[in-house]
Amino acid sequence: MDTGTLWSGTTSLRHWEVFVDAPNQKPGICDERVKMAYEAALKRLDDQTGTFSNLRNRTAGLLSTAALATTFATSVGLFPLESGKVNQRLPAWTPWALLGIFTLIGIATLTVLWPVKWVYGPSANKIIERYELGQSEQDLRQYVVRECKIAGDRNLAKLNLRANLFRGAIILLLIEIGVLIFAVTR
């Protein structure tokens, strides 16, 4: 029996195609609905990975902006740099409020930026094992679709948590800037 070629194509999983010369199926025959589900499942994982990367990039920018706001407040002399020196420009609560807000922003952004176990789809070894057992192209695609759905659901929970933390960090940044403006104009 000719084992055929299991994987061919580029390194992008979305462009890989499965070719099976299984005894119970003619080569190249696969239900179009299974192919559509297969492509949709792979696209979902691709889209989640892109969204997660973009979220991390925006989070790094947000952390930089929060650090700039805090640095600006310190560099223009809004906070006393020597202990025991009284600062007449800002109320006494302002430095503590800004420090607390910046700390919360740091925790939220660190959680978004921290490495996470991201699932990219089914194991290539498991697909090859199923291929070697003689599963048809359609059965392999259905297996990949099921595994991609499971992976996508796991990723979605992680992505939603980090997106909510990012939204919270944005709100905290706006509060930080509002506190700073309020304290300066008071």
Rosetta constraint file for C-alpha pairs under 8 A:
AtomPair CA 2 CA 21 HARMONIC 6.84 0.50
AtomPair CA 3 CA 20 HARMONIC 7.48 0.50
AtomPair CA 3 CA 21 HARMONIC 6.29 0.50
AtomPair CA 3 CA 22 HARMONIC 7.93 0.50
AtomPair CA 4 CA 19 HARMONIC 6.92 0.50
AtomPair CA 4 CA 20 HARMONIC 6.26 0.50
AtomPair CA 4 CA 21 HARMONIC 5.93 0.50
AtomPair CA 5 CA 18 HARMONIC 7.83 0.50
AtomPair CA 5 CA 19 HARMONIC 5.96 0.50
AtomPair CA 5 CA 20 HARMONIC 7.07 0.50
AtomPair CA 6 CA 17 HARMONIC 7.96 0.50
AtomPair CA 6 CA 18 HARMONIC 5.49 0.50
AtomPair CA 6 CA 19 HARMONIC 5.37 0.50
AtomPair CA 6 CA 20 HARMONIC 6.50 0.50
AtomPair CA 6 CA 128 HARMONIC 7.59 0.50
AtomPair CA 6 CA 131 HARMONIC 7.75 0.50
AtomPair CA 7 CA 16 HARMONIC 6.42 0.50
AtomPair CA 7 CA 17 HARMONIC 6.21 0.50
AtomPair CA 7 CA 18 HARMONIC 5.69 0.50
AtomPair CA 7 CA 19 HARMONIC 7.10 0.50
AtomPair CA 8 CA 16 HARMONIC 5.84 0.50
AtomPair CA 8 CA 17 HARMONIC 6.24 0.50
AtomPair CA 8 CA 18 HARMONIC 7.47 0.50
AtomPair CA 9 CA 15 HARMONIC 6.20 0.50
AtomPair CA 9 CA 16 HARMONIC 5.03 0.50
AtomPair CA 9 CA 17 HARMONIC 7.01 0.50
AtomPair CA 10 CA 15 HARMONIC 6.33 0.50
AtomPair CA 10 CA 16 HARMONIC 6.61 0.50
AtomPair CA 11 CA 15 HARMONIC 7.81 0.50
AtomPair CA 11 CA 16 HARMONIC 7.76 0.50
AtomPair CA 12 CA 16 HARMONIC 6.95 0.50
AtomPair CA 13 CA 42 HARMONIC 7.27 0.50
AtomPair CA 14 CA 39 HARMONIC 7.14 0.50
AtomPair CA 14 CA 42 HARMONIC 5.81 0.50
AtomPair CA 14 CA 43 HARMONIC 6.66 0.50
AtomPair CA 14 CA 46 HARMONIC 7.61 0.50
AtomPair CA 18 CA 137 HARMONIC 6.64 0.50
AtomPair CA 18 CA 141 HARMONIC 7.95 0.50
AtomPair CA 19 CA 27 HARMONIC 7.15 0.50
AtomPair CA 19 CA 28 HARMONIC 6.81 0.50
AtomPair CA 19 CA 137 HARMONIC 6.65 0.50
AtomPair CA 20 CA 27 HARMONIC 6.11 0.50
AtomPair CA 20 CA 28 HARMONIC 7.45 0.50
AtomPair CA 20 CA 131 HARMONIC 7.42 0.50
AtomPair CA 20 CA 136 HARMONIC 6.41 0.50
AtomPair CA 20 CA 137 HARMONIC 5.57 0.50
AtomPair CA 21 CA 25 HARMONIC 7.25 0.50
AtomPair CA 21 CA 26 HARMONIC 6.99 0.50
AtomPair CA 21 CA 27 HARMONIC 5.37 0.50
AtomPair CA 21 CA 136 HARMONIC 7.79 0.50
AtomPair CA 22 CA 26 HARMONIC 7.31 0.50
AtomPair CA 22 CA 27 HARMONIC 7.45 0.50
AtomPair CA 22 CA 134 HARMONIC 5.30 0.50
AtomPair CA 22 CA 135 HARMONIC 6.57 0.50
AtomPair CA 22 CA 136 HARMONIC 5.77 0.50
AtomPair CA 23 CA 134 HARMONIC 7.17 0.50
AtomPair CA 24 CA 136 HARMONIC 7.01 0.50
AtomPair CA 25 CA 29 HARMONIC 7.12 0.50
AtomPair CA 25 CA 136 HARMONIC 6.12 0.50
AtomPair CA 25 CA 137 HARMONIC 8.00 0.50
AtomPair CA 28 CA 137 HARMONIC 7.73 0.50
AtomPair CA 29 CA 137 HARMONIC 7.64 0.50
AtomPair CA 29 CA 138 HARMONIC 7.96 0.50
AtomPair CA 30 CA 34 HARMONIC 7.21 0.50
AtomPair CA 30 CA 35 HARMONIC 7.17 0.50
AtomPair CA 30 CA 137 HARMONIC 6.46 0.50
AtomPair CA 30 CA 138 HARMONIC 5.25 0.50
AtomPair CA 31 CA 35 HARMONIC 6.56 0.50
AtomPair CA 31 CA 138 HARMONIC 6.77 0.50
AtomPair CA 32 CA 36 HARMONIC 6.18 0.50
AtomPair CA 33 CA 37 HARMONIC 6.25 0.50
AtomPair CA 34 CA 38 HARMONIC 5.98 0.50
AtomPair CA 34 CA 138 HARMONIC 6.71 0.50
AtomPair CA 34 CA 141 HARMONIC 6.75 0.50
AtomPair CA 34 CA 142 HARMONIC 6.49 0.50
AtomPair CA 35 CA 39 HARMONIC 6.16 0.50
AtomPair CA 35 CA 138 HARMONIC 7.98 0.50
AtomPair CA 35 CA 141 HARMONIC 7.14 0.50
AtomPair CA 36 CA 40 HARMONIC 6.08 0.50
AtomPair CA 37 CA 41 HARMONIC 6.01 0.50
AtomPair CA 37 CA 145 HARMONIC 6.50 0.50
AtomPair CA 38 CA 42 HARMONIC 6.33 0.50
AtomPair CA 38 CA 141 HARMONIC 5.97 0.50
AtomPair CA 38 CA 142 HARMONIC 7.08 0.50
AtomPair CA 38 CA 144 HARMONIC 6.94 0.50
AtomPair CA 38 CA 145 HARMONIC 5.19 0.50
AtomPair CA 39 CA 43 HARMONIC 6.04 0.50
AtomPair CA 40 CA 44 HARMONIC 6.08 0.50
AtomPair CA 41 CA 45 HARMONIC 6.60 0.50
AtomPair CA 41 CA 145 HARMONIC 5.64 0.50
AtomPair CA 41 CA 148 HARMONIC 5.67 0.50
AtomPair CA 41 CA 149 HARMONIC 6.39 0.50
AtomPair CA 42 CA 46 HARMONIC 6.25 0.50
AtomPair CA 42 CA 121 HARMONIC 7.93 0.50
AtomPair CA 42 CA 145 HARMONIC 7.73 0.50
AtomPair CA 42 CA 148 HARMONIC 6.74 0.50
AtomPair CA 43 CA 47 HARMONIC 5.97 0.50
AtomPair CA 44 CA 48 HARMONIC 6.14 0.50
AtomPair CA 44 CA 152 HARMONIC 6.96 0.50
AtomPair CA 45 CA 49 HARMONIC 6.22 0.50
AtomPair CA 45 CA 120 HARMONIC 6.42 0.50
AtomPair CA 45 CA 121 HARMONIC 7.47 0.50
AtomPair CA 45 CA 148 HARMONIC 7.13 0.50
AtomPair CA 45 CA 151 HARMONIC 7.76 0.50
AtomPair CA 45 CA 152 HARMONIC 5.89 0.50
AtomPair CA 46 CA 50 HARMONIC 6.36 0.50
AtomPair CA 47 CA 51 HARMONIC 6.10 0.50
AtomPair CA 48 CA 52 HARMONIC 6.03 0.50
AtomPair CA 48 CA 152 HARMONIC 7.69 0.50
AtomPair CA 48 CA 155 HARMONIC 7.41 0.50
AtomPair CA 48 CA 156 HARMONIC 7.50 0.50
AtomPair CA 48 CA 159 HARMONIC 7.83 0.50
AtomPair CA 49 CA 53 HARMONIC 6.23 0.50
AtomPair CA 50 CA 54 HARMONIC 6.20 0.50
AtomPair CA 51 CA 55 HARMONIC 6.07 0.50
AtomPair CA 52 CA 56 HARMONIC 6.26 0.50
AtomPair CA 52 CA 159 HARMONIC 6.53 0.50
AtomPair CA 53 CA 57 HARMONIC 6.33 0.50
AtomPair CA 54 CA 58 HARMONIC 6.24 0.50
AtomPair CA 55 CA 59 HARMONIC 6.07 0.50
AtomPair CA 55 CA 163 HARMONIC 7.15 0.50
AtomPair CA 55 CA 166 HARMONIC 7.85 0.50
AtomPair CA 56 CA 60 HARMONIC 6.28 0.50
AtomPair CA 56 CA 112 HARMONIC 6.47 0.50
AtomPair CA 56 CA 113 HARMONIC 5.79 0.50
AtomPair CA 57 CA 61 HARMONIC 6.53 0.50
AtomPair CA 58 CA 62 HARMONIC 6.20 0.50
AtomPair CA 59 CA 63 HARMONIC 6.21 0.50
AtomPair CA 59 CA 109 HARMONIC 5.96 0.50
AtomPair CA 59 CA 112 HARMONIC 7.16 0.50
AtomPair CA 59 CA 113 HARMONIC 7.33 0.50
AtomPair CA 59 CA 166 HARMONIC 6.50 0.50
AtomPair CA 60 CA 64 HARMONIC 6.30 0.50
AtomPair CA 60 CA 109 HARMONIC 7.33 0.50
AtomPair CA 60 CA 113 HARMONIC 7.63 0.50
AtomPair CA 61 CA 65 HARMONIC 6.24 0.50
AtomPair CA 62 CA 66 HARMONIC 6.25 0.50
AtomPair CA 62 CA 109 HARMONIC 7.98 0.50
AtomPair CA 62 CA 169 HARMONIC 7.80 0.50
AtomPair CA 62 CA 170 HARMONIC 7.20 0.50
AtomPair CA 62 CA 173 HARMONIC 7.97 0.50
AtomPair CA 63 CA 67 HARMONIC 6.14 0.50
AtomPair CA 63 CA 105 HARMONIC 7.17 0.50
AtomPair CA 63 CA 106 HARMONIC 6.87 0.50
AtomPair CA 63 CA 109 HARMONIC 6.61 0.50
AtomPair CA 64 CA 68 HARMONIC 6.11 0.50
AtomPair CA 65 CA 69 HARMONIC 6.28 0.50
AtomPair CA 66 CA 70 HARMONIC 6.33 0.50
AtomPair CA 66 CA 102 HARMONIC 6.82 0.50
AtomPair CA 66 CA 105 HARMONIC 7.63 0.50
AtomPair CA 66 CA 173 HARMONIC 6.10 0.50
AtomPair CA 66 CA 176 HARMONIC 7.95 0.50
AtomPair CA 67 CA 71 HARMONIC 5.96 0.50
AtomPair CA 67 CA 102 HARMONIC 7.71 0.50
AtomPair CA 68 CA 72 HARMONIC 5.89 0.50
AtomPair CA 69 CA 73 HARMONIC 6.31 0.50
AtomPair CA 69 CA 177 HARMONIC 7.09 0.50
AtomPair CA 70 CA 74 HARMONIC 6.42 0.50
AtomPair CA 70 CA 98 HARMONIC 7.48 0.50
AtomPair CA 70 CA 102 HARMONIC 7.67 0.50
AtomPair CA 71 CA 75 HARMONIC 5.87 0.50
AtomPair CA 72 CA 76 HARMONIC 6.16 0.50
AtomPair CA 73 CA 77 HARMONIC 6.80 0.50
AtomPair CA 73 CA 78 HARMONIC 5.46 0.50
AtomPair CA 73 CA 79 HARMONIC 7.03 0.50
AtomPair CA 73 CA 180 HARMONIC 7.67 0.50
AtomPair CA 74 CA 78 HARMONIC 5.64 0.50
AtomPair CA 74 CA 79 HARMONIC 5.53 0.50
AtomPair CA 77 CA 81 HARMONIC 7.84 0.50
AtomPair CA 78 CA 87 HARMONIC 7.39 0.50
AtomPair CA 78 CA 89 HARMONIC 6.32 0.50
AtomPair CA 78 CA 90 HARMONIC 6.70 0.50
AtomPair CA 79 CA 87 HARMONIC 6.50 0.50
AtomPair CA 79 CA 90 HARMONIC 7.66 0.50
AtomPair CA 79 CA 95 HARMONIC 6.85 0.50
AtomPair CA 80 CA 85 HARMONIC 6.10 0.50
AtomPair CA 80 CA 86 HARMONIC 6.86 0.50
AtomPair CA 80 CA 87 HARMONIC 5.81 0.50
AtomPair CA 81 CA 85 HARMONIC 7.81 0.50
AtomPair CA 87 CA 91 HARMONIC 7.99 0.50
AtomPair CA 87 CA 92 HARMONIC 7.87 0.50
AtomPair CA 89 CA 184 HARMONIC 6.93 0.50
AtomPair CA 90 CA 94 HARMONIC 6.43 0.50
AtomPair CA 90 CA 183 HARMONIC 5.63 0.50
AtomPair CA 90 CA 184 HARMONIC 6.32 0.50
AtomPair CA 91 CA 183 HARMONIC 6.68 0.50
AtomPair CA 92 CA 96 HARMONIC 7.84 0.50
AtomPair CA 93 CA 97 HARMONIC 6.09 0.50
AtomPair CA 94 CA 98 HARMONIC 6.08 0.50
AtomPair CA 94 CA 179 HARMONIC 7.30 0.50
AtomPair CA 94 CA 180 HARMONIC 7.47 0.50
AtomPair CA 94 CA 183 HARMONIC 6.71 0.50
AtomPair CA 95 CA 99 HARMONIC 6.01 0.50
AtomPair CA 96 CA 100 HARMONIC 6.07 0.50
AtomPair CA 97 CA 101 HARMONIC 6.12 0.50
AtomPair CA 97 CA 179 HARMONIC 7.88 0.50
AtomPair CA 98 CA 102 HARMONIC 5.96 0.50
AtomPair CA 98 CA 176 HARMONIC 6.01 0.50
AtomPair CA 98 CA 179 HARMONIC 7.37 0.50
AtomPair CA 98 CA 180 HARMONIC 7.60 0.50
AtomPair CA 99 CA 103 HARMONIC 6.07 0.50
AtomPair CA 100 CA 104 HARMONIC 6.32 0.50
AtomPair CA 101 CA 105 HARMONIC 6.24 0.50
AtomPair CA 101 CA 172 HARMONIC 6.36 0.50
AtomPair CA 101 CA 173 HARMONIC 7.72 0.50
AtomPair CA 101 CA 175 HARMONIC 7.86 0.50
AtomPair CA 101 CA 176 HARMONIC 6.25 0.50
AtomPair CA 102 CA 106 HARMONIC 6.08 0.50
AtomPair CA 102 CA 172 HARMONIC 7.91 0.50
AtomPair CA 102 CA 173 HARMONIC 7.79 0.50
AtomPair CA 102 CA 176 HARMONIC 7.40 0.50
AtomPair CA 103 CA 107 HARMONIC 6.24 0.50
AtomPair CA 104 CA 108 HARMONIC 6.18 0.50
AtomPair CA 104 CA 169 HARMONIC 7.60 0.50
AtomPair CA 104 CA 172 HARMONIC 7.68 0.50
AtomPair CA 105 CA 109 HARMONIC 6.05 0.50
AtomPair CA 105 CA 169 HARMONIC 5.09 0.50
AtomPair CA 105 CA 172 HARMONIC 6.44 0.50
AtomPair CA 105 CA 173 HARMONIC 7.16 0.50
AtomPair CA 106 CA 110 HARMONIC 5.85 0.50
AtomPair CA 107 CA 111 HARMONIC 6.19 0.50
AtomPair CA 108 CA 112 HARMONIC 6.51 0.50
AtomPair CA 108 CA 165 HARMONIC 5.49 0.50
AtomPair CA 108 CA 166 HARMONIC 6.79 0.50
AtomPair CA 108 CA 168 HARMONIC 7.60 0.50
AtomPair CA 108 CA 169 HARMONIC 6.10 0.50
AtomPair CA 109 CA 113 HARMONIC 6.11 0.50
AtomPair CA 109 CA 165 HARMONIC 7.28 0.50
AtomPair CA 109 CA 166 HARMONIC 6.69 0.50
AtomPair CA 109 CA 169 HARMONIC 6.96 0.50
AtomPair CA 110 CA 114 HARMONIC 5.72 0.50
AtomPair CA 111 CA 162 HARMONIC 7.24 0.50
AtomPair CA 111 CA 165 HARMONIC 7.84 0.50
AtomPair CA 112 CA 162 HARMONIC 5.15 0.50
AtomPair CA 112 CA 163 HARMONIC 7.91 0.50
AtomPair CA 112 CA 165 HARMONIC 7.08 0.50
AtomPair CA 112 CA 166 HARMONIC 7.17 0.50
AtomPair CA 118 CA 155 HARMONIC 6.28 0.50
AtomPair CA 119 CA 151 HARMONIC 5.40 0.50
AtomPair CA 119 CA 152 HARMONIC 7.49 0.50
AtomPair CA 119 CA 154 HARMONIC 7.47 0.50
AtomPair CA 119 CA 155 HARMONIC 6.53 0.50
AtomPair CA 120 CA 148 HARMONIC 7.59 0.50
AtomPair CA 120 CA 151 HARMONIC 6.68 0.50
AtomPair CA 121 CA 144 HARMONIC 7.51 0.50
AtomPair CA 121 CA 147 HARMONIC 6.18 0.50
AtomPair CA 121 CA 148 HARMONIC 4.91 0.50
AtomPair CA 121 CA 151 HARMONIC 5.78 0.50
AtomPair CA 121 CA 152 HARMONIC 7.98 0.50
AtomPair CA 122 CA 126 HARMONIC 7.25 0.50
AtomPair CA 122 CA 127 HARMONIC 7.40 0.50
AtomPair CA 122 CA 144 HARMONIC 6.24 0.50
AtomPair CA 122 CA 147 HARMONIC 5.46 0.50
AtomPair CA 122 CA 148 HARMONIC 6.50 0.50
AtomPair CA 122 CA 151 HARMONIC 7.89 0.50
AtomPair CA 123 CA 127 HARMONIC 6.52 0.50
AtomPair CA 124 CA 128 HARMONIC 6.17 0.50
AtomPair CA 125 CA 129 HARMONIC 6.13 0.50
AtomPair CA 126 CA 130 HARMONIC 6.28 0.50
AtomPair CA 127 CA 131 HARMONIC 6.16 0.50
AtomPair CA 127 CA 140 HARMONIC 6.99 0.50
AtomPair CA 127 CA 144 HARMONIC 7.87 0.50
AtomPair CA 128 CA 132 HARMONIC 6.06 0.50
AtomPair CA 129 CA 133 HARMONIC 6.33 0.50
AtomPair CA 130 CA 134 HARMONIC 6.67 0.50
AtomPair CA 130 CA 135 HARMONIC 5.82 0.50
AtomPair CA 130 CA 140 HARMONIC 7.17 0.50
AtomPair CA 131 CA 135 HARMONIC 5.33 0.50
AtomPair CA 131 CA 136 HARMONIC 7.51 0.50
AtomPair CA 131 CA 140 HARMONIC 7.31 0.50
AtomPair CA 135 CA 139 HARMONIC 5.96 0.50
AtomPair CA 135 CA 140 HARMONIC 6.40 0.50
AtomPair CA 136 CA 140 HARMONIC 6.21 0.50
AtomPair CA 137 CA 141 HARMONIC 6.10 0.50
AtomPair CA 138 CA 142 HARMONIC 6.10 0.50
AtomPair CA 139 CA 143 HARMONIC 6.13 0.50
AtomPair CA 140 CA 144 HARMONIC 6.19 0.50
AtomPair CA 141 CA 145 HARMONIC 6.07 0.50
AtomPair CA 142 CA 146 HARMONIC 6.23 0.50
AtomPair CA 143 CA 147 HARMONIC 6.19 0.50
AtomPair CA 144 CA 148 HARMONIC 5.91 0.50
AtomPair CA 145 CA 149 HARMONIC 6.13 0.50
AtomPair CA 146 CA 150 HARMONIC 6.39 0.50
AtomPair CA 147 CA 151 HARMONIC 6.14 0.50
AtomPair CA 148 CA 152 HARMONIC 5.83 0.50
AtomPair CA 149 CA 153 HARMONIC 6.09 0.50
AtomPair CA 150 CA 154 HARMONIC 6.36 0.50
AtomPair CA 151 CA 155 HARMONIC 6.12 0.50
AtomPair CA 152 CA 156 HARMONIC 5.91 0.50
AtomPair CA 153 CA 157 HARMONIC 6.53 0.50
AtomPair CA 154 CA 158 HARMONIC 6.74 0.50
AtomPair CA 155 CA 159 HARMONIC 5.97 0.50
AtomPair CA 156 CA 160 HARMONIC 5.92 0.50
AtomPair CA 157 CA 161 HARMONIC 6.28 0.50
AtomPair CA 158 CA 162 HARMONIC 6.36 0.50
AtomPair CA 159 CA 163 HARMONIC 6.04 0.50
AtomPair CA 160 CA 164 HARMONIC 6.12 0.50
AtomPair CA 161 CA 165 HARMONIC 6.30 0.50
AtomPair CA 162 CA 166 HARMONIC 6.11 0.50
AtomPair CA 163 CA 167 HARMONIC 6.25 0.50
AtomPair CA 164 CA 168 HARMONIC 6.16 0.50
AtomPair CA 165 CA 169 HARMONIC 6.11 0.50
AtomPair CA 166 CA 170 HARMONIC 6.29 0.50
AtomPair CA 167 CA 171 HARMONIC 6.40 0.50
AtomPair CA 168 CA 172 HARMONIC 6.19 0.50
AtomPair CA 169 CA 173 HARMONIC 6.09 0.50
AtomPair CA 170 CA 174 HARMONIC 6.33 0.50
AtomPair CA 171 CA 175 HARMONIC 6.22 0.50
AtomPair CA 172 CA 176 HARMONIC 6.02 0.50
AtomPair CA 173 CA 177 HARMONIC 6.23 0.50
AtomPair CA 174 CA 178 HARMONIC 6.02 0.50
AtomPair CA 175 CA 179 HARMONIC 5.99 0.50
AtomPair CA 176 CA 180 HARMONIC 6.21 0.50
AtomPair CA 177 CA 181 HARMONIC 6.11 0.50
AtomPair CA 178 CA 182 HARMONIC 5.93 0.50
AtomPair CA 179 CA 183 HARMONIC 5.97 0.50
AtomPair CA 180 CA 184 HARMONIC 6.12 0.50
AtomPair CA 181 CA 185 HARMONIC 6.05 0.50
AtomPair CA 182 CA 186 HARMONIC 5.91 0.50
